[in-house]
Amino acid sequence: MAHAFGGRIAALTLAVVALTVAAIAAGAALLLTDTLHDAVARRLEAEARLVAAALPRDPGELRSFVRTLVGRLDERITLVAADGRVLADSQLDVGLLDNHADRPEIVEARVRGVGVARRRSASVGRPLLYVAIRVDDAPAPRAAAAAGPSPSPARERPVAYVRLALPLDRAEAPIDRLRLALGLGLVAGGAAAVGAAALASRWLRRRAEGLAVAAELASRGRPPAAPRGDELEPVERALADAAADLSAYVSALAEQRRRVEAIIGSMDEGLIVVTAGGEVLLMNAVAERMLDVRPEAWRGRTLLELTRAPELHALLARAGAERRASGEMRLPPPQEVDVAVSVAPLRGEAPAEALGHVVVLRDVTRLKRLERTRTDFVANVSHELKTPLAAIRAALETLHDWALEDPAGARRWVAMSLAHAERLQRLIDDLLVLSDLELRQVRLVKRPVDLSGAVDETFGLLAARAAERGVALVKALPPDFPPLVVDRNRLIQILVNLVDNAVKFTRPGGTVTVSAETRPDGMQAVVVADTGVGVPRADLPRLGERFYRVEKGRSRDAGGTGLGLAIVKHLVQAHGGRLEISSEVGRGTTVRVLLPPGGAEGAPECDRGQMSVSKGRA
């Protein structure tokens, strides 16, 4: 009886112990299962965010991108569009998959940003743990996602959801081992079983927490702690590799961006990249200056808004039809720049896919001006040489045919030949002077020069010609005007050219006045003003060009070569100065020779000095 009672007590005790241990084991198993599932879900979420951060923008690259991740991540990866279409899957052909818009994890991710589900997969026939994230929430932590949807960034992505799936039997493998340990603990004793369960629970919790920390670090591109060498070491190594790859990828992109920006910034040509719809994606500083656009003001605007040049838009249309197009055009005001334009289509991976156009603008304004100057120079030299040579030849032919028999007539023809020969000589001499100035072969001997004496010498050389034309020469210099530090011979050459030019184009009874002034900026101005016929506004900018004449016939009849003002301009530039010319038709012309005080050094380069013009009289 006692044995039976004792046996019953023992059996009851054993039953209570067994039930207690079983309850503890079951509770511990449930707790560990939830903890492990949560840790695995966090890991899958972190990996999904890594995948989302590295998604290519081109839809055509999604499948190849997923295939590259198969060797790094053991989970099934699925990329889902906003409408539920499967764009790529790491295990199955997307053509075999149904629309995923109603999958529980997708529905939850659509609402909360992150969705988790444990269910049997209809596609692979196995129970799986699913974790899906909404792509526009990829950079946010899970805690923020749980609070509600966040605003979507202003960018378009083909992938709306990234889903990772892990078989439940793999996720629960540590739980199965724990249950086995608990079964052995029942045989060995309840206390040992409870202790083992507690230790296992704490270990798993710590490891899950460690994996969560490692996943968080990996999502930021920071390397997690070194693996501990246990069953979860492959997961830790995968996270470490993903973090290293992500960090290297971001660094490579940043370096590539810096190099591209440096190359574009160092270009001498203007560079514009536009979309197929004409919106400007990129414009370097040179193009901004050419189109007179403020830095960064082109963002979000079309090329048609920035410039109203129809030729440019015609070239863009041609580039779309012919693949490439080029041409020359003049940008409309206020730019007014001659540019050579090259337009090439910006193609995608598919040859027929046109993403936009690349436009290169090269400023050819100076080249065009040089070409026009060269053409004009050749034409003018040919004309200037042809006229006197033709006259000399005609005179010689006349002498040869019959004029030698008439001494008086012969002398007239010889005098005419000599006059034209002298004109040729002056033309050649002036051309040589210009050549020496442009080649910097003119040596200036600068010293203080009294302007009054130089003006007197100039008037002495031109007094007879002025008297012949009935023009008065007037010197109106201030008594305290300081000496000019210049080459005296070159100064007199400047004055002779300017005064002689003024005398030629001043009517009888007019005056040519030489005066001087010191400007507030310290520049010393020698002023030659006449009361002559004046120069039209349209001709003022071209004064100083070689062979340029306002009235070609009258200028040639006056005996000039058309090089005098060009020589003056270069000589003034050689002294470090510049010319200022103002004129009014019917009232006269004023030329100011501005020289630096103290004879500052100058260079006889064509573009070194300046010559400004004014529309009215001085």
Phi and psi in degrees as a GROMACS rama.xvg file:
@    title "Ramachandran Plot"
@    xaxis  label "Phi"
@    yaxis  label "Psi"
@TYPE xy
-64.7088  -42.2644  ALA-2
-62.0615  -39.201  HIS-3
-65.7478  -43.4879  ALA-4
-63.1876  -45.1745  PHE-5
-61.5688  -37.7349  GLY-6
-65.9509  -38.0375  GLY-7
-65.9607  -41.6531  ARG-8
-62.1378  -44.119  ILE-9
-62.7673  -42.6091  ALA-10
-64.5012  -41.6252  ALA-11
-63.4764  -42.8499  LEU-12
-61.9386  -45.3155  THR-13
-62.5839  -36.7745  LEU-14
-66.125  -43.5085  ALA-15
-62.2123  -45.139  VAL-16
-61.1545  -43.9574  VAL-17
-64.0777  -44.0494  ALA-18
-65.3143  -39.9857  LEU-19
-62.9605  -47.2804  THR-20
-63.9304  -39.5173  VAL-21
-64.2919  -42.2246  ALA-22
-63.7667  -43.6378  ALA-23
-62.1925  -43.0933  ILE-24
-63.0493  -43.3804  ALA-25
-63.9449  -44.3946  ALA-26
-62.3823  -43.2706  GLY-27
-63.0644  -38.6059  ALA-28
-64.1234  -43.1014  ALA-29
-63.0661  -44.3263  LEU-30
-61.5045  -45.7486  LEU-31
-66.6956  -36.0048  LEU-32
-61.8296  -47.3996  THR-33
-62.8596  -42.2332  ASP-34
-63.2479  -43.7305  THR-35
-67.0975  -42.3531  LEU-36
-60.3769  -40.9991  HIS-37
-64.8297  -42.1106  ASP-38
-64.947  -42.7428  ALA-39
-65.3401  -39.0139  VAL-40
-62.4467  -40.935  ALA-41
-63.4471  -40.8182  ARG-42
-63.7603  -44.269  ARG-43
-63.1223  -37.2729  LEU-44
-63.5393  -44.3834  GLU-45
-61.8708  -42.8951  ALA-46
-66.1022  -37.2846  GLU-47
-62.9699  -37.3988  ALA-48
-67.8812  -37.2382  ARG-49
-62.4562  -43.7816  LEU-50
-62.4831  -42.7859  VAL-51
-63.4622  -38.4332  ALA-52
-66.4402  -26.1886  ALA-53
-101.871  7.69383  ALA-54
-58.3931  135.32  LEU-55
-74.2827  153.209  PRO-56
-82.4258  -20.2131  ARG-57
-83.7985  120.605  ASP-58
-58.546  -29.5646  PRO-59
-68.5497  -14.6949  GLY-60
-96.6164  -0.933983  GLU-61
-65.3565  -45.0394  LEU-62
-67.1285  -43.2428  ARG-63
-64.5891  -33.3667  SER-64
-64.2708  -43.4879  PHE-65
-64.4692  -40.3036  VAL-66
-62.4203  -34.2659  ARG-67
-68.1521  -22.0899  THR-68
-89.0611  -12.0266  LEU-69
-60.6516  -40.1395  VAL-70
-74.6526  -15.4614  GLY-71
-100.616  -33.683  ARG-72
-116.046  133.023  LEU-73
-82.3117  -11.4806  ASP-74
-81.8615  161.215  GLU-75
-78.0218  130.806  ARG-76
-114.734  130.173  ILE-77
-131.26  130.193  THR-78
-108.264  123.273  LEU-79
-120.711  136.437  VAL-80
-78.0531  171.973  ALA-81
-64.1519  -30.4893  ALA-82
-89.1461  7.26838  ASP-83
96.2371  -6.17955  GLY-84
-67.5217  139.08  ARG-85
-84.0509  118.672  VAL-86
-88.8597  -32.1337  LEU-87
-160.918  146.447  ALA-88
-143.546  138.485  ASP-89
-78.7891  -12.5619  SER-90
-121.621  -26.6333  GLN-91
-126.183  156.775  LEU-92
-71.8064  129.298  ASP-93
-62.4492  -22.9284  VAL-94
-68.3823  -19.4743  GLY-95
-91.6932  -5.00313  LEU-96
-99.5225  142.629  LEU-97
-78.1635  173.158  ASP-98
-67.3598  133.29  ASN-99
-100.339  13.4276  HIS-100
-63.2323  -27.7808  ALA-101
-99.4762  6.91119  ASP-102
-65.0722  138.545  ARG-103
-55.7545  -44.3595  PRO-104
-66.4496  -33.3462  GLU-105
-69.7853  -42.5883  ILE-106
-60.5993  -45.5543  VAL-107
-66.061  -40.1994  GLU-108
-65.7095  -34.021  ALA-109
-63.3923  -34.8228  ARG-110
-88.18  -46.5554  VAL-111
-105.332  -7.94899  ARG-112
95.4553  -28.2312  GLY-113
-136.785  134.323  VAL-114
-129.032  136.873  GLY-115
-128.254  135.835  VAL-116
-149.202  144.555  ALA-117
-120.95  113.345  ARG-118
-158.598  172.169  ARG-119
-85.2986  129.679  ARG-120
-77.1524  128.983  SER-121
-74.3637  -18.9884  ALA-122
-85.6747  -44.745  SER-123
-106.483  -8.00739  VAL-124
72.4453  26.9076  GLY-125
-134.582  150.571  ARG-126
-71.5536  130.844  PRO-127
-131.08  154.684  LEU-128
-99.8182  117.426  LEU-129
-106.031  139.235  TYR-130
-133.821  122.963  VAL-131
-124.139  142.56  ALA-132
-126.014  148.601  ILE-133
-80.5567  131.781  ARG-134
-62.8645  -37.4632  VAL-135
-70.86  -10.0017  ASP-136
-102.051  10.213  ASP-137
-58.277  -41.0615  ALA-138
-73.5554  -13.867  PRO-139
-83.82  149.304  ALA-140
-69.1424  162.994  PRO-141
-69.1309  -31.7763  ARG-142
-62.2348  -40.9918  ALA-143
-67.9534  -35.2613  ALA-144
-66.7418  -34.2921  ALA-145
-67.0295  -23.3556  ALA-146
-74.3529  -14.6076  ALA-147
140.073  169.425  GLY-148
-66.1617  143.06  PRO-149
-101.354  158.288  SER-150
-63.4447  139.892  PRO-151
-75.6401  135.911  SER-152
-62.6377  156.623  PRO-153
-82.7568  66.5508  ALA-154
-152.02  154.702  ARG-155
-104.782  131.887  GLU-156
-129.379  142.961  ARG-157
-71.2043  -27.7275  PRO-158
-96.6531  124.302  VAL-159
-98.7373  -29.2376  ALA-160
-137.624  140.811  TYR-161
-114.834  123.407  VAL-162
-121.848  132.376  ARG-163
-116.67  141.069  LEU-164
-132.461  141.332  ALA-165
-132.986  132.508  LEU-166
-58.1894  137.985  PRO-167
-65.2284  -30.5111  LEU-168
-67.352  -30.9561  ASP-169
-74.2758  -37.6947  ARG-170
-67.6054  -31.4313  ALA-171
-99.9883  9.97211  GLU-172
-58.2251  -44.1786  ALA-173
-61.1414  -30.7592  PRO-174
-66.8204  -39.8271  ILE-175
-61.8373  -41.7313  ASP-176
-63.9597  -36.1158  ARG-177
-67.6815  -39.23  LEU-178
-62.7583  -39.169  ARG-179
-62.0096  -42.7564  LEU-180
-63.6587  -37.3785  ALA-181
-67.9066  -36.2278  LEU-182
-62.4355  -43.2644  GLY-183
-64.4051  -34.2264  LEU-184
-65.7012  -32.6252  GLY-185
-61.2237  -39.9739  LEU-186
-70.3954  -41.7337  VAL-187
-76.8728  -30.1596  ALA-188
148.752  146.137  GLY-189
-62.7744  -39.3893  GLY-190
-63.1346  -44.3843  ALA-191
-64.0599  -37.4906  ALA-192
-64.5348  -45.7776  ALA-193
-63.372  -42.7056  VAL-194
-61.7675  -43.7562  GLY-195
-64.0035  -39.1132  ALA-196
-64.0315  -42.1762  ALA-197
-63.6237  -45.0609  ALA-198
-63.4322  -43.422  LEU-199
-63.7932  -39.7192  ALA-200
-62.72  -45.2355  SER-201
-65.0249  -39.6862  ARG-202
-63.3172  -46.1949  TRP-203
-63.4759  -39.8098  LEU-204
-62.6173  -44.4496  ARG-205
-63.9238  -42.011  ARG-206
-66.1506  -38.8731  ARG-207
-63.8061  -42.1797  ALA-208
-63.4157  -39.2461  GLU-209
-63.4878  -39.3324  GLY-210
-66.1807  -37.1775  LEU-211
-64.4709  -41.8879  ALA-212
-63.815  -43.3792  VAL-213
-62.1707  -40.4116  ALA-214
-64.7552  -39.746  ALA-215
-63.5904  -43.0377  GLU-216
-63.4745  -41.7214  LEU-217
-64.503  -36.0183  ALA-218
-64.8941  -22.6524  SER-219
-95.4205  3.50366  ARG-220
79.0206  13.9594  GLY-221
-102.365  138.443  ARG-222
-68.8427  132.581  PRO-223
-73.8486  177.93  PRO-224
-66.7299  161.53  ALA-225
-63.1937  142.091  ALA-226
-57.4839  149.863  PRO-227
-92.4836  -3.55913  ARG-228
81.5064  24.714  GLY-229
-110.905  -162.457  ASP-230
-63.5246  -26.7301  GLU-231
-91.0752  7.8425  LEU-232
-59.0968  -42.13  GLU-233
-58.1337  -37.554  PRO-234
-65.2304  -44.1391  VAL-235
-63.0848  -41.0152  GLU-236
-65.7509  -38.9975  ARG-237
-62.6351  -41.6027  ALA-238
-64.0923  -41.541  LEU-239
-63.9005  -42.9029  ALA-240
-64.4863  -41.1051  ASP-241
-63.3331  -40.3574  ALA-242
-64.3938  -42.2623  ALA-243
-65.3511  -42.5453  ALA-244
-64.0485  -42.0973  ASP-245
-64.5631  -42.919  LEU-246
-63.6116  -43.4947  SER-247
-64.5516  -38.4345  ALA-248
-65.7084  -43.8111  TYR-249
-65.2687  -41.7452  VAL-250
-63.3699  -41.056  SER-251
-64.5454  -40.5889  ALA-252
-63.2965  -41.765  LEU-253
-64.7167  -42.1111  ALA-254
-66.1062  -41.5163  GLU-255
-63.4438  -38.6776  GLN-256
-64.4709  -42.4226  ARG-257
-62.2303  -41.183  ARG-258
-66.1875  -43.9274  ARG-259
-62.8584  -42.5605  VAL-260
-64.0993  -38.6833  GLU-261
-65.4056  -41.3793  ALA-262
-65.2048  -45.9558  ILE-263
-65.1021  -39.5015  ILE-264
-67.979  -25.7068  GLY-265
-91.3218  0.0368295  SER-266
-71.6164  142.952  MET-267
-83.5594  -18.0308  ASP-268
-93.7597  156.337  GLU-269
-79.9278  135.704  GLY-270
-124.87  128.548  LEU-271
-132.566  133.435  ILE-272
-117.799  124.28  VAL-273
-123.508  153.546  VAL-274
-77.9029  174.672  THR-275
-62.7368  -25.5334  ALA-276
-87.5055  0.687498  GLY-277
95.2175  -2.45399  GLY-278
-74.3329  136.583  GLU-279
-78.0018  123.79  VAL-280
-97.0358  -31.2574  LEU-281
-152.189  140.548  LEU-282
-150.593  122.562  MET-283
-82.6719  174.582  ASN-284
-64.0341  -34.5172  ALA-285
-64.1132  -44.2698  VAL-286
-65.0757  -35.9698  ALA-287
-60.3878  -42.438  GLU-288
-67.7397  -41.6493  ARG-289
-61.6373  -42.854  MET-290
-90.5617  1.54845  LEU-291
58.1682  48.1885  ASP-292
-111.422  134.341  VAL-293
-65.152  147.682  ARG-294
-54.4262  132.089  PRO-295
67.6801  -0.59989  GLU-296
-72.8423  -11.056  ALA-297
-82.8894  -10.7316  TRP-298
-64.3065  132.535  ARG-299
77.5641  6.527  GLY-300
-115.187  157.953  ARG-301
-91.4223  161.53  THR-302
-65.3484  -29.9852  LEU-303
-66.6984  -32.0712  LEU-304
-70.7087  -32.5318  GLU-305
-81.6868  -33.1993  LEU-306
-144.39  137.275  THR-307
-97.7881  28.4398  ARG-308
-79.7941  108.896  ALA-309
-66.1859  -29.059  PRO-310
-62.6804  -39.2504  GLU-311
-64.7677  -42.9963  LEU-312
-69.5488  -31.4562  HIS-313
-64.927  -39.2647  ALA-314
-64.7341  -38.753  LEU-315
-61.9013  -41.4563  LEU-316
-64.647  -40.9925  ALA-317
-64.1482  -37.9715  ARG-318
-64.7486  -33.4611  ALA-319
-68.6469  -31.7183  GLY-320
-90.9896  -33.5469  ALA-321
-111.27  6.69159  GLU-322
76.5184  -42.0194  ARG-323
-140.475  152.741  ARG-324
-153.191  149.456  ALA-325
-149.646  158.947  SER-326
178.314  -179.826  GLY-327
-122.284  147.284  GLU-328
-156.416  166.538  MET-329
-115.919  120.729  ARG-330
-65.347  142.62  LEU-331
-70.8068  165.767  PRO-332
-56.7527  149.047  PRO-333
-87.071  2.26107  PRO-334
-70.1783  -58.3628  GLN-335
50.748  56.1095  GLU-336
-121.937  135.368  VAL-337
-81.4653  125.718  ASP-338
-131.9  145.869  VAL-339
-96.7961  126.125  ALA-340
-112.626  132.146  VAL-341
-124.344  127.794  SER-342
-123.044  129.425  VAL-343
-131.748  141.68  ALA-344
-72.0284  147.869  PRO-345
-99.5695  107.143  LEU-346
-94.9404  151.14  ARG-347
-88.4873  -161.202  GLY-348
-65.7305  -38.7693  GLU-349
-80.6323  133.666  ALA-350
-56.4017  -33.2681  PRO-351
-84.9514  -3.9406  ALA-352
-87.672  109.606  GLU-353
-98.9764  113.207  ALA-354
-86.9048  -20.4787  LEU-355
162.863  -152.043  GLY-356
-139.551  150.828  HIS-357
-110.169  122.658  VAL-358
-114.045  126.691  VAL-359
-115.301  125.166  VAL-360
-112.536  124.77  LEU-361
-118.295  122.991  ARG-362
-72.4006  115.233  ASP-363
-116.423  20.7452  VAL-364
-60.3496  -49.2375  THR-365
-64.1903  -39.4283  ARG-366
-64.2095  -42.5697  LEU-367
-62.0723  -42.4362  LYS-368
-64.1626  -40.4845  ARG-369
-65.7203  -38.3901  LEU-370
-64.5394  -42.8118  GLU-371
-64.7733  -40.478  ARG-372
-63.7084  -41.9349  THR-373
-64.238  -44.5531  ARG-374
-61.7568  -45.4129  THR-375
-63.3306  -39.2089  ASP-376
-63.4703  -46.6213  PHE-377
-62.2887  -43.8028  VAL-378
-64.6709  -41.8095  ALA-379
-68.5377  -43.1552  ASN-380
-61.6285  -44.2023  VAL-381
-59.7526  -43.0582  SER-382
-68.3487  -43.8152  HIS-383
-63.7781  -34.2888  GLU-384
-79.1715  -33.1782  LEU-385
-67.8817  -39.7986  LYS-386
-63.5524  -54.4829  THR-387
-67.0396  -34.2084  PRO-388
-64.8164  -39.5311  LEU-389
-65.0775  -39.563  ALA-390
-66.0609  -43.4849  ALA-391
-62.7813  -42.2891  ILE-392
-64.6755  -41.1649  ARG-393
-62.7497  -40.8206  ALA-394
-64.1656  -43.7191  ALA-395
-65.1479  -38.7529  LEU-396
-65.804  -37.2043  GLU-397
-65.1318  -43.6672  THR-398
-62.0829  -41.1939  LEU-399
-66.0474  -35.952  HIS-400
-79.8542  -48.6966  ASP-401
-152.535  -18.476  TRP-402
-71.5042  -18.333  ALA-403
-64.2763  -24.0297  LEU-404
-79.1458  -11.5623  GLU-405
-116.293  96.6309  ASP-406
-55.0139  -41.9338  PRO-407
-65.7206  -44.631  ALA-408
-65.6172  -38.0936  GLY-409
-60.5704  -40.7999  ALA-410
-63.5851  -37.4933  ARG-411
-62.8164  -44.969  ARG-412
-66.2987  -37.3658  TRP-413
-65.7738  -41.8005  VAL-414
-61.4735  -41.2383  ALA-415
-63.2459  -41.8147  MET-416
-62.1597  -42.9278  SER-417
-62.5958  -40.367  LEU-418
-61.5612  -44.6726  ALA-419
-71.1337  -31.7409  HIS-420
-65.3958  -40.2711  ALA-421
-63.9667  -37.7947  GLU-422
-62.6369  -42.5027  ARG-423
-60.739  -41.2391  LEU-424
-62.8825  -44.2652  GLN-425
-62.1956  -40.752  ARG-426
-61.784  -45.2349  LEU-427
-66.6138  -41.7888  ILE-428
-60.9001  -43.6047  ASP-429
-64.4013  -40.086  ASP-430
-63.3404  -38.9888  LEU-431
-65.4166  -39.5944  LEU-432
-63.0501  -45.962  VAL-433
-60.2092  -41.813  LEU-434
-61.7896  -45.0369  SER-435
-61.8482  -39.5691  ASP-436
-64.805  -44.1299  LEU-437
-69.751  -29.3978  GLU-438
-90.4549  7.20056  LEU-439
58.8472  36.8237  ARG-440
-102.437  11.5164  GLN-441
-96.723  122.338  VAL-442
-95.8278  122.14  ARG-443
-97.9073  128.401  LEU-444
-105.815  94.834  VAL-445
-88.2229  138.23  LYS-446
-160.497  162.86  ARG-447
-61.5395  129.537  PRO-448
-126.116  132.11  VAL-449
-76.9331  115.905  ASP-450
-63.8031  -34.2502  LEU-451
-62.401  -43.8055  SER-452
-64.8688  -38.8896  GLY-453
-65.6002  -37.4148  ALA-454
-68.1844  -41.4322  VAL-455
-59.9288  -43.6029  ASP-456
-63.8589  -39.6042  GLU-457
-63.0348  -46.3321  THR-458
-61.9803  -36.4258  PHE-459
-62.7459  -37.96  GLY-460
-70.5647  -29.334  LEU-461
-111.064  5.90875  LEU-462
-61.9305  -43.4895  ALA-463
-63.2969  -44.2936  ALA-464
-64.8361  -41.3902  ARG-465
-63.8486  -41.9269  ALA-466
-64.0313  -39.2381  ALA-467
-60.4395  -35.5899  GLU-468
-92.898  -2.42745  ARG-469
72.9594  34.4544  GLY-470
-111.475  133.736  VAL-471
-91.103  135.497  ALA-472
-100.269  124.113  LEU-473
-122.325  131.206  VAL-474
-105.873  121.428  LYS-475
-129.725  61.8519  ALA-476
-91.8339  140.896  LEU-477
-67.3112  143.529  PRO-478
-65.367  -26.8105  PRO-479
-101.484  18.5288  ASP-480
-67.4992  126.806  PHE-481
-70.4336  159.259  PRO-482
-63.1726  151.412  PRO-483
-93.8642  133.432  LEU-484
-91.5794  92.4389  VAL-485
-145.342  175.066  VAL-486
-82.1097  116.125  ASP-487
-61.6494  -43.2025  ARG-488
-62.3488  -40.1633  ASN-489
-70.9049  -34.3194  ARG-490
-62.3837  -44.9402  LEU-491
-64.5385  -36.8451  ILE-492
-61.6737  -40.8828  GLN-493
-62.8536  -48.539  ILE-494
-64.2039  -42.2575  LEU-495
-60.5055  -45.3659  VAL-496
-63.0129  -44.4293  ASN-497
-69.2884  -46.391  LEU-498
-67.2003  -42.7822  VAL-499
-60.9126  -42.0683  ASP-500
-62.4178  -40.6408  ASN-501
-65.6804  -39.7556  ALA-502
-63.6908  -40.4915  VAL-503
-60.0861  -36.0258  LYS-504
-111.065  24.8277  PHE-505
-113.211  131.363  THR-506
-70.0708  157.473  ARG-507
-54.9818  137.738  PRO-508
92.317  -7.55885  GLY-509
-85.3677  -179.588  GLY-510
-132.09  152.388  THR-511
-123.345  119.452  VAL-512
-115.794  133.718  THR-513
-110.639  121.715  VAL-514
-132.543  -178.782  SER-515
-151.975  156.638  ALA-516
-157.874  157.255  GLU-517
-110.856  123.399  THR-518
-82.0484  162.061  ARG-519
-59.208  -29.1029  PRO-520
-82.4747  4.13585  ASP-521
93.3491  -10.9627  GLY-522
-68.0228  138.482  MET-523
-96.1278  125.36  GLN-524
-111.017  126.395  ALA-525
-103.82  120.658  VAL-526
-112.044  126.347  VAL-527
-116.53  112.375  VAL-528
-121.016  140.812  ALA-529
-129.14  167.521  ASP-530
-109.992  38.0409  THR-531
-84.7617  -153.902  GLY-532
-76.4257  -19.3887  VAL-533
80.1054  174.336  GLY-534
-126.527  131.285  VAL-535
-61.1  154.233  PRO-536
-59.8495  -39.874  ARG-537
-63.5195  -24.5005  ALA-538
-91.8122  -15.0377  ASP-539
-57.6716  -45.8158  LEU-540
-61.5042  -21.6462  PRO-541
-95.5902  -3.43208  ARG-542
-62.4092  135.594  LEU-543
100.889  -10.3729  GLY-544
-76.1805  148.013  GLU-545
-64.9682  131.834  ARG-546
68.6815  7.09437  PHE-547
-80.4211  128.981  TYR-548
-127.565  138.882  ARG-549
-67.3464  -48.5285  VAL-550
-123.181  99.9016  GLU-551
-61.438  -43.6053  LYS-552
-65.365  -46.465  GLY-553
-67.4681  -38.1861  ARG-554
-64.4121  -39.4981  SER-555
-70.4187  -37.0815  ARG-556
-65.3765  -27.9676  ASP-557
-74.3028  -5.9965  ALA-558
94.513  7.25377  GLY-559
-84.6546  161.741  GLY-560
-99.6334  -9.37629  THR-561
80.8978  10.3216  GLY-562
-114.409  -5.78809  LEU-563
-60.3989  -50.7614  GLY-564
-69.4577  -30.5175  LEU-565
-64.3147  -40.9236  ALA-566
-65.0675  -42.691  ILE-567
-58.8984  -46.6689  VAL-568
-58.6489  -44.992  LYS-569
-69.2402  -37.0539  HIS-570
-66.3608  -40.2286  LEU-571
-64.0736  -42.9592  VAL-572
-62.6158  -36.8704  GLN-573
-61.6662  -27.3481  ALA-574
-89.176  4.85745  HIS-575
82.556  17.2671  GLY-576
-111.653  -163.63  GLY-577
-154.529  165.842  ARG-578
-106.952  145.227  LEU-579
-127.118  125.466  GLU-580
-123.25  129.295  ILE-581
-130.579  148.139  SER-582
-158.443  156.016  SER-583
-142.587  127.722  GLU-584
-60.1822  130.56  VAL-585
86.1758  -9.85181  GLY-586
-121.254  -15.9089  ARG-587
122.194  178.76  GLY-588
-131.068  144.031  THR-589
-125.236  127.202  THR-590
-116.338  125.056  VAL-591
-108.706  124.726  ARG-592
-98.2479  109.391  VAL-593
-98.1909  119.471  LEU-594
-119.788  142.017  LEU-595
-71.3152  146.602  PRO-596
-67.2658  144.243  PRO-597
75.0238  7.85403  GLY-598
69.1998  47.1486  GLY-599
-56.3584  148.349  ALA-600
-67.8467  143.429  GLU-601
-135.207  173.711  GLY-602
-132.524  136.81  ALA-603
-80.1365  41.0321  PRO-604
-82.8889  149.254  GLU-605
-63.1531  -32.5289  CYS-606
-106.918  12.8206  ASP-607
-80.4504  -51.0998  ARG-608
-83.4072  177.658  GLY-609
-125.758  151.094  GLN-610
-135.261  112.882  MET-611
-104.948  154.719  SER-612
-127.159  155.556  VAL-613
-127.278  146.896  SER-614
-78.3915  -22.7031  LYS-615
-114.584  -173.641  GLY-616
-76.313  159.759  ARG-617
